[in-house]
Amino acid sequence: MTREDFRNRVAAVLEVPQVEDSTRFRELPGWCSLQAFGLLVMLENDRGVRLDAARFAELETVGELYEAG
């Protein structure tokens, strides 16, 4: 999955038009635990990356999410 494809998938999960690597996903309007869960599921299903809650809590930006996988 390219970085651009990843950003598009993240934007879809977060229900926003677009995100950049520098986007702080927890600061987006509407951020909630369901979106957090959606990101974790997307990471596992699309990239085979399984993050525990502690590791996920350390990540702040979309770019960091991408690099985590």
Secondary structure, 3 states (H helix, E strand, C coil): CCHHHHHHHHHHHHCCCCCCCCCEHHHCCCCCHHHHHHHHHHHHHHHCCCCCHHHHHHCCEHHHHHHHC
